[in-house]
Amino acid sequence: MFGAILILLTLPYTDRSIIRGNTFKVLSKLAFFLFVFNFLLLGNLGQLHVEVPYIALGQVATLYYFSHYLIIVPLISTLENILYYIGTLGHRED
C-alpha cells in the first residue's frame, strides 16, 4: 500500500511532455480515463471477498496501476512529443 502512494512521486520525472494539460492530447486523455476506470475497479475489488476470479483481476489491475506510471505515461508523452514536432515542422518560418 505504501508503494501505491509512493509511485505518485515518480510522475514529475516520468511525464516528459512539452505540452502541459490534456486539452489537445488525445492519447493522454485515453490513458487517463483508463486509469480512472482501473482505479474504480481496484476500489470495487477491495470490498469483495477473496475468491478466485477477484484475485486474478486484482493482480492484473494492480499491475496496470503501477505500469501506468512507469511505462505508459513516459511512452505516451514521448510519442506525443514526436507527433507535436512532426506537426510543427511544416509551420516553421526560417
MARDRENMAR-880538 format. One record per atom (N, C-alpha, C): residue number from 1; residue in three letters; atom name; x, y, z. Coordinates in steps of 0.1 Angstrom, whole numbers, plus 5000, padded with zeros to 4 digits. Layout:
<tises>
tise resi:NUM; resn:Ala; name:CA; x:X; y:Y; z:Z;
...
</tises>
This chain:
<tises>
tise resi:1; resn:Met; name:N; x:5008; y:4988; z:5000;
tise resi:1; resn:Met; name:CA; x:5000; y:5000; z:5000;
tise resi:1; resn:Met; name:C; x:5009; y:5013; z:5000;
tise resi:2; resn:Phe; name:N; x:5020; y:5012; z:5007;
tise resi:2; resn:Phe; name:CA; x:5029; y:5023; z:5007;
tise resi:2; resn:Phe; name:C; x:5035; y:5026; z:4993;
tise resi:3; resn:Gly; name:N; x:5037; y:5015; z:4985;
tise resi:3; resn:Gly; name:CA; x:5042; y:5017; z:4971;
tise resi:3; resn:Gly; name:C; x:5032; y:5024; z:4962;
tise resi:4; resn:Ala; name:N; x:5019; y:5021; z:4965;
tise resi:4; resn:Ala; name:CA; x:5008; y:5028; z:4956;
tise resi:4; resn:Ala; name:C; x:5008; y:5043; z:4958;
tise resi:5; resn:Ile; name:N; x:5011; y:5047; z:4970;
tise resi:5; resn:Ile; name:CA; x:5012; y:5062; z:4972;
tise resi:5; resn:Ile; name:C; x:5026; y:5067; z:4968;
tise resi:6; resn:Leu; name:N; x:5036; y:5060; z:4970;
tise resi:6; resn:Leu; name:CA; x:5050; y:5064; z:4967;
tise resi:6; resn:Leu; name:C; x:5052; y:5065; z:4952;
tise resi:7; resn:Ile; name:N; x:5045; y:5057; z:4944;
tise resi:7; resn:Ile; name:CA; x:5046; y:5058; z:4930;
tise resi:7; resn:Ile; name:C; x:5041; y:5071; z:4924;
tise resi:8; resn:Leu; name:N; x:5033; y:5078; z:4931;
tise resi:8; resn:Leu; name:CA; x:5028; y:5091; z:4927;
tise resi:8; resn:Leu; name:C; x:5039; y:5101; z:4926;
tise resi:9; resn:Leu; name:N; x:5050; y:5099; z:4934;
tise resi:9; resn:Leu; name:CA; x:5061; y:5109; z:4934;
tise resi:9; resn:Leu; name:C; x:5070; y:5107; z:4921;
tise resi:10; resn:Thr; name:N; x:5068; y:5097; z:4913;
tise resi:10; resn:Thr; name:CA; x:5076; y:5095; z:4901;
tise resi:10; resn:Thr; name:C; x:5070; y:5102; z:4889;
tise resi:11; resn:Leu; name:N; x:5057; y:5107; z:4890;
tise resi:11; resn:Leu; name:CA; x:5050; y:5113; z:4879;
tise resi:11; resn:Leu; name:C; x:5058; y:5126; z:4874;
tise resi:12; resn:Pro; name:N; x:5063; y:5135; z:4882;
tise resi:12; resn:Pro; name:CA; x:5070; y:5146; z:4876;
tise resi:12; resn:Pro; name:C; x:5083; y:5142; z:4868;
tise resi:13; resn:Tyr; name:N; x:5088; y:5130; z:4871;
tise resi:13; resn:Tyr; name:CA; x:5100; y:5126; z:4863;
tise resi:13; resn:Tyr; name:C; x:5097; y:5117; z:4851;
tise resi:14; resn:Thr; name:N; x:5085; y:5111; z:4851;
tise resi:14; resn:Thr; name:CA; x:5082; y:5102; z:4840;
tise resi:14; resn:Thr; name:C; x:5074; y:5109; z:4830;
tise resi:15; resn:Asp; name:N; x:5067; y:5120; z:4833;
tise resi:15; resn:Asp; name:CA; x:5059; y:5128; z:4823;
tise resi:15; resn:Asp; name:C; x:5069; y:5137; z:4816;
tise resi:16; resn:Arg; name:N; x:5073; y:5134; z:4804;
tise resi:16; resn:Arg; name:CA; x:5082; y:5142; z:4796;
tise resi:16; resn:Arg; name:C; x:5076; y:5151; z:4786;
tise resi:17; resn:Ser; name:N; x:5063; y:5153; z:4787;
tise resi:17; resn:Ser; name:CA; x:5056; y:5160; z:4777;
tise resi:17; resn:Ser; name:C; x:5059; y:5175; z:4777;
tise resi:18; resn:Ile; name:N; x:5061; y:5181; z:4765;
tise resi:18; resn:Ile; name:CA; x:5064; y:5195; z:4765;
tise resi:18; resn:Ile; name:C; x:5051; y:5203; z:4765;
tise resi:19; resn:Ile; name:N; x:5040; y:5197; z:4762;
tise resi:19; resn:Ile; name:CA; x:5027; y:5204; z:4763;
tise resi:19; resn:Ile; name:C; x:5020; y:5201; z:4776;
tise resi:20; resn:Arg; name:N; x:5017; y:5211; z:4784;
tise resi:20; resn:Arg; name:CA; x:5010; y:5208; z:4797;
tise resi:20; resn:Arg; name:C; x:4995; y:5208; z:4795;
tise resi:21; resn:Gly; name:N; x:4989; y:5200; z:4803;
tise resi:21; resn:Gly; name:CA; x:4974; y:5199; z:4801;
tise resi:21; resn:Gly; name:C; x:4970; y:5189; z:4791;
tise resi:22; resn:Asn; name:N; x:4958; y:5183; z:4792;
tise resi:22; resn:Asn; name:CA; x:4954; y:5173; z:4783;
tise resi:22; resn:Asn; name:C; x:4944; y:5177; z:4773;
tise resi:23; resn:Thr; name:N; x:4943; y:5190; z:4771;
tise resi:23; resn:Thr; name:CA; x:4933; y:5196; z:4762;
tise resi:23; resn:Thr; name:C; x:4934; y:5190; z:4748;
tise resi:24; resn:Phe; name:N; x:4946; y:5190; z:4742;
tise resi:24; resn:Phe; name:CA; x:4949; y:5186; z:4729;
tise resi:24; resn:Phe; name:C; x:4956; y:5173; z:4728;
tise resi:25; resn:Lys; name:N; x:4957; y:5166; z:4738;
tise resi:25; resn:Lys; name:CA; x:4964; y:5153; z:4738;
tise resi:25; resn:Lys; name:C; x:4954; y:5141; z:4740;
tise resi:26; resn:Val; name:N; x:4951; y:5136; z:4728;
tise resi:26; resn:Val; name:CA; x:4941; y:5125; z:4728;
tise resi:26; resn:Val; name:C; x:4946; y:5112; z:4735;
tise resi:27; resn:Leu; name:N; x:4958; y:5109; z:4733;
tise resi:27; resn:Leu; name:CA; x:4963; y:5096; z:4739;
tise resi:27; resn:Leu; name:C; x:4964; y:5098; z:4754;
tise resi:28; resn:Ser; name:N; x:4968; y:5109; z:4759;
tise resi:28; resn:Ser; name:CA; x:4968; y:5111; z:4773;
tise resi:28; resn:Ser; name:C; x:4955; y:5111; z:4779;
tise resi:29; resn:Lys; name:N; x:4945; y:5116; z:4772;
tise resi:29; resn:Lys; name:CA; x:4931; y:5116; z:4777;
tise resi:29; resn:Lys; name:C; x:4926; y:5101; z:4778;
tise resi:30; resn:Leu; name:N; x:4929; y:5093; z:4768;
tise resi:30; resn:Leu; name:CA; x:4925; y:5079; z:4768;
tise resi:30; resn:Leu; name:C; x:4932; y:5072; z:4780;
tise resi:31; resn:Ala; name:N; x:4945; y:5074; z:4781;
tise resi:31; resn:Ala; name:CA; x:4952; y:5068; z:4792;
tise resi:31; resn:Ala; name:C; x:4947; y:5072; z:4806;
tise resi:32; resn:Phe; name:N; x:4943; y:5085; z:4807;
tise resi:32; resn:Phe; name:CA; x:4937; y:5090; z:4820;
tise resi:32; resn:Phe; name:C; x:4924; y:5083; z:4823;
tise resi:33; resn:Phe; name:N; x:4915; y:5082; z:4813;
tise resi:33; resn:Phe; name:CA; x:4902; y:5076; z:4815;
tise resi:33; resn:Phe; name:C; x:4904; y:5061; z:4818;
tise resi:34; resn:Leu; name:N; x:4913; y:5054; z:4812;
tise resi:34; resn:Leu; name:CA; x:4916; y:5040; z:4815;
tise resi:34; resn:Leu; name:C; x:4921; y:5039; z:4829;
tise resi:35; resn:Phe; name:N; x:4930; y:5049; z:4834;
tise resi:35; resn:Phe; name:CA; x:4935; y:5048; z:4847;
tise resi:35; resn:Phe; name:C; x:4923; y:5051; z:4857;
tise resi:36; resn:Val; name:N; x:4914; y:5060; z:4854;
tise resi:36; resn:Val; name:CA; x:4903; y:5062; z:4863;
tise resi:36; resn:Val; name:C; x:4894; y:5050; z:4865;
tise resi:37; resn:Phe; name:N; x:4892; y:5043; z:4853;
tise resi:37; resn:Phe; name:CA; x:4884; y:5031; z:4853;
tise resi:37; resn:Phe; name:C; x:4891; y:5020; z:4862;
tise resi:38; resn:Asn; name:N; x:4904; y:5019; z:4860;
tise resi:38; resn:Asn; name:CA; x:4912; y:5009; z:4868;
tise resi:38; resn:Asn; name:C; x:4912; y:5013; z:4883;
tise resi:39; resn:Phe; name:N; x:4913; y:5025; z:4886;
tise resi:39; resn:Phe; name:CA; x:4912; y:5030; z:4900;
tise resi:39; resn:Phe; name:C; x:4899; y:5026; z:4906;
tise resi:40; resn:Leu; name:N; x:4888; y:5028; z:4899;
tise resi:40; resn:Leu; name:CA; x:4875; y:5025; z:4904;
tise resi:40; resn:Leu; name:C; x:4873; y:5009; z:4905;
tise resi:41; resn:Leu; name:N; x:4879; y:5002; z:4896;
tise resi:41; resn:Leu; name:CA; x:4879; y:4988; z:4896;
tise resi:41; resn:Leu; name:C; x:4886; y:4982; z:4908;
tise resi:42; resn:Leu; name:N; x:4898; y:4988; z:4911;
tise resi:42; resn:Leu; name:CA; x:4906; y:4984; z:4923;
tise resi:42; resn:Leu; name:C; x:4898; y:4987; z:4936;
tise resi:43; resn:Gly; name:N; x:4892; y:4998; z:4936;
tise resi:43; resn:Gly; name:CA; x:4884; y:5002; z:4948;
tise resi:43; resn:Gly; name:C; x:4872; y:4992; z:4950;
tise resi:44; resn:Asn; name:N; x:4866; y:4988; z:4939;
tise resi:44; resn:Asn; name:CA; x:4855; y:4978; z:4940;
tise resi:44; resn:Asn; name:C; x:4860; y:4964; z:4944;
tise resi:45; resn:Leu; name:N; x:4871; y:4960; z:4938;
tise resi:45; resn:Leu; name:CA; x:4877; y:4947; z:4941;
tise resi:45; resn:Leu; name:C; x:4881; y:4947; z:4956;
tise resi:46; resn:Gly; name:N; x:4885; y:4958; z:4962;
tise resi:46; resn:Gly; name:CA; x:4889; y:4958; z:4975;
tise resi:46; resn:Gly; name:C; x:4878; y:4955; z:4985;
tise resi:47; resn:Gln; name:N; x:4866; y:4957; z:4981;
tise resi:47; resn:Gln; name:CA; x:4855; y:4954; z:4990;
tise resi:47; resn:Gln; name:C; x:4849; y:4940; z:4988;
tise resi:48; resn:Leu; name:N; x:4854; y:4933; z:4978;
tise resi:48; resn:Leu; name:CA; x:4848; y:4920; z:4975;
tise resi:48; resn:Leu; name:C; x:4855; y:4909; z:4983;
tise resi:49; resn:His; name:N; x:4849; y:4897; z:4984;
tise resi:49; resn:His; name:CA; x:4855; y:4886; z:4991;
tise resi:49; resn:His; name:C; x:4868; y:4881; z:4983;
tise resi:50; resn:Val; name:N; x:4877; y:4875; z:4990;
tise resi:50; resn:Val; name:CA; x:4889; y:4870; z:4984;
tise resi:50; resn:Val; name:C; x:4885; y:4856; z:4978;
tise resi:51; resn:Glu; name:N; x:4882; y:4857; z:4965;
tise resi:51; resn:Glu; name:CA; x:4878; y:4845; z:4958;
tise resi:51; resn:Glu; name:C; x:4886; y:4845; z:4945;
tise resi:52; resn:Val; name:N; x:4885; y:4833; z:4938;
tise resi:52; resn:Val; name:CA; x:4893; y:4831; z:4926;
tise resi:52; resn:Val; name:C; x:4892; y:4841; z:4915;
tise resi:53; resn:Pro; name:N; x:4881; y:4845; z:4910;
tise resi:53; resn:Pro; name:CA; x:4882; y:4855; z:4899;
tise resi:53; resn:Pro; name:C; x:4886; y:4869; z:4903;
tise resi:54; resn:Tyr; name:N; x:4883; y:4872; z:4915;
tise resi:54; resn:Tyr; name:CA; x:4887; y:4886; z:4920;
tise resi:54; resn:Tyr; name:C; x:4902; y:4887; z:4923;
tise resi:55; resn:Ile; name:N; x:4908; y:4876; z:4927;
tise resi:55; resn:Ile; name:CA; x:4922; y:4876; z:4930;
tise resi:55; resn:Ile; name:C; x:4930; y:4879; z:4917;
tise resi:56; resn:Ala; name:N; x:4927; y:4872; z:4907;
tise resi:56; resn:Ala; name:CA; x:4934; y:4874; z:4894;
tise resi:56; resn:Ala; name:C; x:4931; y:4888; z:4888;
tise resi:57; resn:Leu; name:N; x:4919; y:4892; z:4889;
tise resi:57; resn:Leu; name:CA; x:4915; y:4905; z:4883;
tise resi:57; resn:Leu; name:C; x:4922; y:4916; z:4891;
tise resi:58; resn:Gly; name:N; x:4923; y:4914; z:4904;
tise resi:58; resn:Gly; name:CA; x:4930; y:4924; z:4913;
tise resi:58; resn:Gly; name:C; x:4945; y:4925; z:4910;
tise resi:59; resn:Gln; name:N; x:4951; y:4913; z:4907;
tise resi:59; resn:Gln; name:CA; x:4965; y:4913; z:4903;
tise resi:59; resn:Gln; name:C; x:4968; y:4920; z:4890;
tise resi:60; resn:Val; name:N; x:4959; y:4918; z:4880;
tise resi:60; resn:Val; name:CA; x:4961; y:4924; z:4867;
tise resi:60; resn:Val; name:C; x:4959; y:4939; z:4868;
tise resi:61; resn:Ala; name:N; x:4948; y:4943; z:4876;
tise resi:61; resn:Ala; name:CA; x:4946; y:4958; z:4878;
tise resi:61; resn:Ala; name:C; x:4957; y:4965; z:4886;
tise resi:62; resn:Thr; name:N; x:4963; y:4958; z:4895;
tise resi:62; resn:Thr; name:CA; x:4974; y:4963; z:4903;
tise resi:62; resn:Thr; name:C; x:4986; y:4965; z:4894;
tise resi:63; resn:Leu; name:N; x:4989; y:4955; z:4885;
tise resi:63; resn:Leu; name:CA; x:5000; y:4956; z:4875;
tise resi:63; resn:Leu; name:C; x:4998; y:4968; z:4866;
tise resi:64; resn:Tyr; name:N; x:4985; y:4970; z:4862;
tise resi:64; resn:Tyr; name:CA; x:4983; y:4981; z:4853;
tise resi:64; resn:Tyr; name:C; x:4985; y:4995; z:4861;
tise resi:65; resn:Tyr; name:N; x:4981; y:4995; z:4873;
tise resi:65; resn:Tyr; name:CA; x:4982; y:5007; z:4882;
tise resi:65; resn:Tyr; name:C; x:4997; y:5011; z:4882;
tise resi:66; resn:Phe; name:N; x:5006; y:5002; z:4885;
tise resi:66; resn:Phe; name:CA; x:5020; y:5006; z:4886;
tise resi:66; resn:Phe; name:C; x:5026; y:5008; z:4872;
tise resi:67; resn:Ser; name:N; x:5022; y:5000; z:4862;
tise resi:67; resn:Ser; name:CA; x:5027; y:5002; z:4848;
tise resi:67; resn:Ser; name:C; x:5022; y:5015; z:4842;
tise resi:68; resn:His; name:N; x:5011; y:5020; z:4847;
tise resi:68; resn:His; name:CA; x:5007; y:5033; z:4841;
tise resi:68; resn:His; name:C; x:5017; y:5044; z:4844;
tise resi:69; resn:Tyr; name:N; x:5022; y:5044; z:4856;
tise resi:69; resn:Tyr; name:CA; x:5032; y:5055; z:4860;
tise resi:69; resn:Tyr; name:C; x:5046; y:5052; z:4854;
tise resi:70; resn:Leu; name:N; x:5050; y:5040; z:4854;
tise resi:70; resn:Leu; name:CA; x:5063; y:5037; z:4850;
tise resi:70; resn:Leu; name:C; x:5065; y:5034; z:4835;
tise resi:71; resn:Ile; name:N; x:5055; y:5029; z:4828;
tise resi:71; resn:Ile; name:CA; x:5056; y:5026; z:4814;
tise resi:71; resn:Ile; name:C; x:5048; y:5034; z:4805;
tise resi:72; resn:Ile; name:N; x:5035; y:5035; z:4808;
tise resi:72; resn:Ile; name:CA; x:5025; y:5041; z:4799;
tise resi:72; resn:Ile; name:C; x:5027; y:5056; z:4798;
tise resi:73; resn:Val; name:N; x:5028; y:5063; z:4809;
tise resi:73; resn:Val; name:CA; x:5030; y:5078; z:4809;
tise resi:73; resn:Val; name:C; x:5042; y:5082; z:4801;
tise resi:74; resn:Pro; name:N; x:5054; y:5076; z:4804;
tise resi:74; resn:Pro; name:CA; x:5066; y:5080; z:4796;
tise resi:74; resn:Pro; name:C; x:5065; y:5077; z:4781;
tise resi:75; resn:Leu; name:N; x:5059; y:5065; z:4778;
tise resi:75; resn:Leu; name:CA; x:5057; y:5061; z:4764;
tise resi:75; resn:Leu; name:C; x:5048; y:5071; z:4757;
tise resi:76; resn:Ile; name:N; x:5036; y:5074; z:4763;
tise resi:76; resn:Ile; name:CA; x:5027; y:5083; z:4756;
tise resi:76; resn:Ile; name:C; x:5032; y:5097; z:4755;
tise resi:77; resn:Ser; name:N; x:5039; y:5102; z:4765;
tise resi:77; resn:Ser; name:CA; x:5044; y:5116; z:4765;
tise resi:77; resn:Ser; name:C; x:5055; y:5117; z:4754;
tise resi:78; resn:Thr; name:N; x:5064; y:5106; z:4753;
tise resi:78; resn:Thr; name:CA; x:5074; y:5107; z:4742;
tise resi:78; resn:Thr; name:C; x:5067; y:5106; z:4728;
tise resi:79; resn:Leu; name:N; x:5057; y:5098; z:4727;
tise resi:79; resn:Leu; name:CA; x:5050; y:5097; z:4714;
tise resi:79; resn:Leu; name:C; x:5043; y:5110; z:4711;
tise resi:80; resn:Glu; name:N; x:5037; y:5116; z:4720;
tise resi:80; resn:Glu; name:CA; x:5030; y:5129; z:4718;
tise resi:80; resn:Glu; name:C; x:5040; y:5140; z:4715;
tise resi:81; resn:Asn; name:N; x:5052; y:5140; z:4721;
tise resi:81; resn:Asn; name:CA; x:5062; y:5150; z:4717;
tise resi:81; resn:Asn; name:C; x:5067; y:5148; z:4703;
tise resi:82; resn:Ile; name:N; x:5068; y:5135; z:4699;
tise resi:82; resn:Ile; name:CA; x:5072; y:5133; z:4685;
tise resi:82; resn:Ile; name:C; x:5061; y:5138; z:4675;
tise resi:83; resn:Leu; name:N; x:5049; y:5135; z:4678;
tise resi:83; resn:Leu; name:CA; x:5038; y:5140; z:4670;
tise resi:83; resn:Leu; name:C; x:5037; y:5155; z:4670;
tise resi:84; resn:Tyr; name:N; x:5040; y:5161; z:4681;
tise resi:84; resn:Tyr; name:CA; x:5040; y:5176; z:4681;
tise resi:84; resn:Tyr; name:C; x:5051; y:5182; z:4672;
tise resi:85; resn:Tyr; name:N; x:5063; y:5176; z:4673;
tise resi:85; resn:Tyr; name:CA; x:5074; y:5181; z:4665;
tise resi:85; resn:Tyr; name:C; x:5071; y:5179; z:4650;
tise resi:86; resn:Ile; name:N; x:5065; y:5167; z:4647;
tise resi:86; resn:Ile; name:CA; x:5061; y:5165; z:4633;
tise resi:86; resn:Ile; name:C; x:5051; y:5175; z:4628;
tise resi:87; resn:Gly; name:N; x:5041; y:5178; z:4636;
tise resi:87; resn:Gly; name:CA; x:5031; y:5187; z:4633;
tise resi:87; resn:Gly; name:C; x:5036; y:5201; z:4631;
tise resi:88; resn:Thr; name:N; x:5046; y:5205; z:4638;
tise resi:88; resn:Thr; name:CA; x:5052; y:5219; z:4637;
tise resi:88; resn:Thr; name:C; x:5062; y:5220; z:4627;
tise resi:89; resn:Leu; name:N; x:5067; y:5210; z:4620;
tise resi:89; resn:Leu; name:CA; x:5077; y:5211; z:4610;
tise resi:89; resn:Leu; name:C; x:5073; y:5219; z:4598;
tise resi:90; resn:Gly; name:N; x:5060; y:5218; z:4594;
tise resi:90; resn:Gly; name:CA; x:5055; y:5225; z:4582;
tise resi:90; resn:Gly; name:C; x:5052; y:5239; z:4585;
tise resi:91; resn:His; name:N; x:5052; y:5243; z:4598;
tise resi:91; resn:His; name:CA; x:5047; y:5257; z:4601;
tise resi:91; resn:His; name:C; x:5059; y:5266; z:4605;
tise resi:92; resn:Arg; name:N; x:5071; y:5261; z:4604;
tise resi:92; resn:Arg; name:CA; x:5082; y:5270; z:4608;
tise resi:92; resn:Arg; name:C; x:5086; y:5279; z:4597;
tise resi:93; resn:Glu; name:N; x:5090; y:5291; z:4602;
tise resi:93; resn:Glu; name:CA; x:5094; y:5301; z:4592;
tise resi:93; resn:Glu; name:C; x:5109; y:5304; z:4595;
tise resi:94; resn:Asp; name:N; x:5117; y:5301; z:4585;
tise resi:94; resn:Asp; name:CA; x:5132; y:5302; z:4586;
tise resi:94; resn:Asp; name:C; x:5136; y:5316; z:4581;
</tises>
